Each structure stands twice: as C-alpha cells, then as structure tokens.
Amino acid sequence: MQVVTTVQEMQAVARQAHDAGQTIGCVPTMGSLHAGHASLIRHAAATHPFVVTSIFVNPTQFGPTEDFDKYPRNLERDIETVSAAGGTHIFAPSVDEMYPPGFTTTIHLRGIANKFEGTFRPGHFDGVATVVAKLLLAMAPDEAFFGQKDYQQTLVVRRMVRDLGIPSSIVVLPTMREPDGLAMSSRNVYLSPEDRMEATIIYAALCDGMEMAMRGFNDREALNKIMRTRLESIGRLDIDYVAAALADSLEEPEEFQTGDEVVLLVAAKLGTTRLIDNVLVRVGG
Ligand code: PAF
C-alpha cells in the first residue's frame, strides 16, 4: 500500500501506471471509511489493477456552522480498510496541498446544484465540484466510483465531468445499508443510541414512497405527503426536505408518467446529526 500526499507525486505515479498499460480506478472519500466505501474499493479492484482511494476532508464543502472540525478522522484504520478491500494506493493530501495560498478557482454549477442540498447547504456543491475536479486531475482514473447515497452529488459530478471534458467515467453503485435499513454514513457515529434507533424511520419513509410509486401512484405532492407522514411519526426529526423528483434532472412535475425513473429524497436532522438518503423507483414498477 503506497500513501501519496502531494498532487505532483500522485500525477507521476498515475502516469507511470498508465505508461505500464494499467487502468486506474479511484474512490474519492473524506475518510472514516465504512463498509460502503470498502464495497466501492472492492468493485474498483475487480476491474482495475491500480486502485487509489483519496482521503481528504474537504473544508470548502462544509458551511461555517457545519461539522468540519469534528468530522471523524482515522487514517491508520482507513489504511487497513483500503488494504483489506484490495486498494493499492491512498492519496491523502493536506489542506495546503489542495488549496495552496492564493487559490482562487471555484467550479459552480447552475440548475441541478441549486435545489435540495444546494438550498440547505449553500456553496456545498461548489466545494464538491471543485475538489472532485482536482482529485480527478491528480489521480487520473479511467473510472471513479461513487455511492448513490449522495445522489445529488453524483449528478453534479457527472455533469461537471461532462462539461469540463475530464476523461474519467463516473460509476455509481447502490447505497450500502445496515441490516435495519439505515444508509451507511461516516456521520452515523454521531448518533446517540436513541437517535440510532429512530434513524431507521428515514428508510421506512422512502420504502413507503417507493411502494406507492411502484404501484403506479404518480401524484408528486401525494407521494411527498406519504413519506412526510411517516417521518413526522418521530416527533424529534427535523426535516429539511422530503421530495420526489425525476431521477436524471431533479425536475419536479406535478405528475410523473408511468415508466419515469424517480428519485425519492430525504434530508433530516436527528439531534445534531444531519442524515440524507434516497431510493430510485420506476413509476408503475
Ligand atoms: O462524498 C464524499 O465523501 C465527498 O463529498 C467527496 C466526493 C469525496 C468530495 O469531497
């Protein structure tokens, strides 16, 4: 396992791999790796001899009142996880390495980035798009693997890569869940035992919506209401949004058509922990 900490060295190591005829798979992360990340690394390792996981808690995607300082960090344990999952390299740059003094460039996407997470976390997707572009330029992957849990992020990254002509394919793999349905997330460690029990309501609400949409129920507001009703059965849940939208554009027509692929999205706080989750469903099954 080789740990690389500078952009220049990362680019050199990636170039050597390409020159030797190897393909590169990468998994961009903020560390504190869980089984969901390990699964992405295993998928990358199944098709690429060179598999690099980036570990970088990116300050520019956190708002001023968010959890950047307390975001869990554990490089030693992450190295073990990457190695056990079949990764060959870790790219773990410092903040100064990624944002040297005088750094002034920001990638801003219109449209798709300006609703849902974009509304509740202003500037978040500017930070994500900018850092992912930098990470892809450093790691030069043939394929970059992301989890579906951050659904809107995957749309933003795909669009940014297409618009800028970055020569990497984006692969999105399904969300990994705990046995009771809670989506795996590095932030789950913040949940108190009571929060952890109640957090399962989020996936339960998404399943309610999914079941109705599969049965052909296509009224968007009514789908939202079904999910919201289930979420509100937990008094302590502070809902940011609950929404049904077209999966490829995030547009919200009043009615969906049979056969439309729809994403159901929830973001809510339990205590001090903000959780997001989503499911994809085809209207009418
Ligand atoms: O999903 C994440 O962990 C982060 O948003 C990412 C893509 C690594 C960018 O910092």
Boltz pocket constraint, residues with backbone or C-beta under 6 A from the ligand:
constraints:
  - pocket:
      binder: B
      contacts: [[A, 28], [A, 29], [A, 30], [A, 54], [A, 56], [A, 58], [A, 61], [A, 127], [A, 128], [A, 131], [A, 132], [A, 150], [A, 153]]
      max_distance: 6.0
